[in-house]
Amino acid sequence: MRQTREQIKAEMMKKYEQELDELLDWREKANEPNLTEFEEAILSSRKKISEEMVRAFIQGEYTREPESPPNCEKCGSVMEDKGKRAQTIETRLGTLQITRAYYYCNACREGFFPPG
C-alpha cells in the first residue's frame, strides 16, 4: 500500500528537525565560522535532506508487493521469492538504499526487483 501524505510528512518533519539540530549544534561549537564554512555546513545538510526526501517518496511508492511471484521475463518460469533485500540506487540527489522484494529465477540465474 502506498504511504499517505501524512505518513511521509511526519517522517520528513522528524528528519528535518534532526538535521536542524545537528546544524545548530555545529554552529554552537564552531569557532567564529566564516561564510564559506556556513555554506558548506548548509549544503551538506541540504544534500542529506534531499536524499531523505527522495528515499521517503520512493519507499512510499514501492510498499506494494506482488500477490504472487512474477514469471521470469526470459524463460517464463515462476521466480522464487527471496524476501526483502536492500537495493542501492544512484540518483541525481545522491546514493540511496531502499528495501524491496527480491525474486530469483533458478533456471536463468537472474534476480529481479519488481517496481511495485
Secondary structure as GFF3:
##gff-version 3
##sequence-region A 1 116
A	DSSP	alpha_helix	5	29	.	.	.	ID=ss1
A	DSSP	alpha_helix	35	61	.	.	.	ID=ss2
A	DSSP	beta_strand	80	91	.	.	.	ID=ss3
A	DSSP	beta_strand	94	105	.	.	.	ID=ss4
A	DSSP	beta_strand	110	112	.	.	.	ID=ss5
###
